[in-house]
Amino acid sequence: MNFKGVIDTTFRDGQQSPLMFDAYKYRFTFEDKKNLIYGLIQLGVRNFEFFSPNVSKSEARDFNKIKQYVSTLNIPGIRFLAHCRCHPVDIEEAIKAGFDGLNLYISMTQYAQQYSHGMKFTEIISHVKKIVETTRKFYPNLYLRFSAEDSFRTPLEDIFQIYDEIYESVDTFGMPDTVGVATPTIVEERLLAVKKRYPKADIECHFHNDRGYSLINSVTAVLNGASYIDTSIWGMAERSGITSVTGLLLNLFYEDKSLCRGYNLKLCYPLNVLMGSIIKLQVSPTEPVSITNRTHTAGVHQKAVLNNPYVYEAHDLKNFGVDKKQLFLGPLSGKNLIYYYLREIEYYDLTQEQATEIAKEFKSESAEMNKKNKPEAILKKIVEQYNLPKLLIKKEYLKNRVENLD
């Protein structure tokens, strides 16, 4: 394995996410970016991709301020990369802005030739060769990556034709699954073929989640020689997004802990919560590093978790900063949670037998539960009929109380 780390693209692809529009956010403010990049740096991320400065004046202005801010942190190894078309203006503006490297790209598919840039295949090769070699000649120390956009719908022979021409002039070849068509089998086959043909070049992969495969494709790529994986917080990006940085780190940790060397994994969940606070949305329930992944609703699950959480939690998410869990009181809750809730949360003195009877009545009212008639309110009405005494517990004991859920 040759994994060198993730390349964060929250500030580029992340801002293209439909979630930005769902949240009426549209773009991150400078303060948002400042907080997010600080969190990512503390997590251990060192490579960051931004828009080319000529995308907009506001993005160019923000990047300049971000670059100045990060310099005050005095953390070595930070690298800023500009996502650029193979266009002289993009390249000139990025270099002028002080980027450490360029992430150049162009699509070679028949779709792009006919409906996007309009160049024919031979013209693409000639154009890219000239752009890359000229840039390398005048900026020998600049980091250069070139990607054949939509690599997994482009014939491998076509990719080889263009990569052969620029192999000596780039640091990294990109293999982006721009439209999310790749499968783990195809990823393995292509990664091995590219690594065999270009043994000295690093390989960077960028997987979209249109088929729900971005995370498993990323892990497969790392296990088959990818140097870098593009990620973002929550996997935010165009359409269904890309690979989540915290989801990837969790899975790499369980594949081989050494792959996560240099990352402060306990900051994974706080970073996800930070994004939620910025766009005013809850952490996605499909995000592996989330409190949702430690939330239990079914009675059988709740009983087991009250005794030992590992019955239904195979992964210790405390390693990734999730230090709490949730047991939801609801229509599927049984006598065990009812007993626990009434005794440990509401401090009622009751027996297991009483909890069993209350649970039966509570379940019979489950059809009435809704936003206005919450489970807690229904349970409270039922309990009032039992005239249960309250446990007398001194305040100092309550203050030092520890939940026995871990």
Buried (B, 14 or more C-beta within 10 A) or exposed (E): EEBBBBBBBBBBBBBBBEBBEEBEBEBBEBEBBBBBBBBBBBBBBBBBBBBBBBBEEEBBEBBEEBBEBBEEEEEEEBEBBBBBBBBEEBBBBBBEBEBBBBBBBBBBBEEBBEEEBEBEBEEBBBBBBEBBBEBBEEBEEBBBBBBBBBBBBBEBEBBBBBBEBBBEBBBBBBBBBBBBBBBBEBBBEBBEEBBEBBEEBBBBBBBBBBBEBBBBBBBBBBBBBBBBBBBBBBBBBBEBBBBBBBBBBBBBBEBEEEBBEEBBBBBBBBBBBBBBEBBEBEBBEBBBBBBBBBBBBBBEBBBBBBEEBEBBBEBEBBBBBBEEBEBBBBBBBBBBBBBBBBBBEBBBEBEEEBBBBBBEBBBEBEEEBEEEEEBEEBBEEBBEEBEBEEEEEEEEEEEEEEEEBB
